[in-house]
Amino acid sequence: MTEQKEPLKPNDFPLEAEQGRVCRQDGKPIARTNTDAMAHEIAERLNADEQRREEDKWSA
C-alpha cells in the first residue's frame, strides 16, 4: 500500500475499490494493493469505520 499525504475527510466517503486501488469519491487513488479483493476489503472497512464515526458524532 502507498502512503497517503493528506488525511481523509468526511466528503471523501464512501471509498471505492477498483483495479487494486482504493479511491476517494472524486476518483483520486489513496492506496494501491496487491489484489482487487484486498482493495475491496480495505474500502469496506474504512467506509464502515467512517459510518460509525458519523453515527457517534450525531448521537452525542
C-alpha positions in Angstrom: 0.0 0.0 0.0 1.2 3.5 -0.7 1.2 6.2 2.0 -1.4 9.0 1.8 -0.2 12.5 2.0 -3.4 14.2 3.3 -6.0 12.9 5.8 -9.3 11.6 4.6 -12.2 14.0 5.1 -15.9 13.0 5.5 -16.8 14.1 2.0 -14.2 11.6 0.6 -16.5 8.8 1.7 -17.7 6.3 0.7 -14.5 5.0 -0.7 -14.5 2.7 -3.7 -12.2 -0.1 -4.8 -11.2 -0.7 -8.4 -8.3 -2.5 -10.1 -6.3 -3.0 -6.8 -6.8 0.7 -5.8 -8.8 2.3 -3.0 -10.2 5.6 -4.3 -12.0 8.7 -2.9 -15.3 9.9 -4.3 -13.5 12.2 -6.7 -11.6 9.2 -8.1 -8.3 10.1 -6.7 -6.5 6.9 -5.5 -5.4 6.8 -1.9 -3.9 3.4 -1.8 -2.7 0.6 -4.0 -2.9 -3.1 -3.0 -1.7 -6.4 -4.4 -5.1 -7.7 -5.2 -8.6 -6.4 -6.0 -10.0 -8.4 -3.1 -7.7 -6.6 -0.7 -8.7 -3.2 -2.1 -12.4 -4.1 -1.6 -11.8 -5.2 1.9 -9.9 -2.1 2.9 -12.6 0.2 1.3 -15.4 -1.7 3.1 -13.6 -1.5 6.5 -12.8 2.2 6.1 -16.4 3.0 5.0 -17.8 1.1 7.9 -15.5 2.9 10.4 -16.4 6.3 8.9 -20.1 5.4 9.1 -19.8 4.5 12.8 -17.8 7.7 13.5 -20.6 9.8 11.9 -23.3 8.0 13.8 -21.4 8.5 17.1 -21.0 12.2 16.3 -24.7 12.7 15.8 -25.7 10.6 18.8 -23.6 12.5 21.3 
